[in-house]
Amino acid sequence: MKKIIRNISLVFMLLACSTILLSGGFEEITTDNVNNFDKEGYTPLMRVINQYYYDHNDGPEVLQKIESLLLLGADPNIRSKNYRND
């Protein structure tokens, strides 16, 4: 029973993550597009981490979004399209 409840809550976290990211230029986040870049050169994971770091939004919902994106297959090693190695 606990496993079912955990899986259901994970589904809700994934849905919330994809819905919230709609405003960031992304449509629905899936395993197929979780590493795609938006028009400004950022992935969904980069957007959420920026929200966490730069906006000082350290609420648990941001960490849940990060976890959800990683579970979907987000690659934390991808660099933004704007990355410069000077």
N, C-alpha and C positions, 0 to 999 in steps of 0.2 A: 504494500500500500504506500509506504514512504517513497519508493522508487517511482510509482505512478505520479504522486503529487510533485515530486522533484522534476519529472519530465514535463508535467503540465506547466509548472512555473517557468521552466526553461523556454517552453514554447511562447509563453506570454512575454518573457524578457526579449526574445528574438523579434516578436511582433512589435513590441514597444520600440525597440531599437530601430527597426526599419521604418516605422512610422515617424519617429522623431527626426530621423535623418532626411526625410523628404524635404524639409526646409533648407538643408544644406546642399541641394542640387542633385540629390540622389533619388531614384525611385525606390522600388522595393529591393532590399538587400537580400541576396541569395548567395549560395556557395559559388555560383557562376560569375557573379559580379562584385564580390566582396573586396576584391583588390583593384577594381577599376578606379580611374582618376576622374574627378569632377572637372568642370571648366577652368578651375583655378589650379589644377595639378595636384590635388590631394585625394587620398583614399578615405573611405568612411572612418577607418581606425584613426587616421591622422586628424580628422575633424573632431572626433570625440576626445582624443588626447589633448588637442588644442583647447577644447572646452574645459577640460580638467586642469590643465596647466596655466593657460593664459587668462582664463576667466575666473580662476580661483574657485571653480565649482567642484568641490571635492565631496559632493554628496554621494551616497551609496548608489544612486541611480546611474551615475557616470561610470562607476566601476562595474556595474552590471552590464552596461552597454559595451564596455571594453571586453569583458569576459564573453559576452554573446558574440561579438565580432570575431574574437579569437576562435571560439567554438565553430563558427561558420567557415573558418579557414583563412582569416585575415593574416597577411604576412607582415609581422612587425619589423622586418628588415627592408621593406621597400622604401626607397627615398622619393620624396616629392619630385614632380617634374621640374620644379624651380630650384632644386638642389644644385649648389655650386661647390665644387671642391677646389677652393683657392689655395 
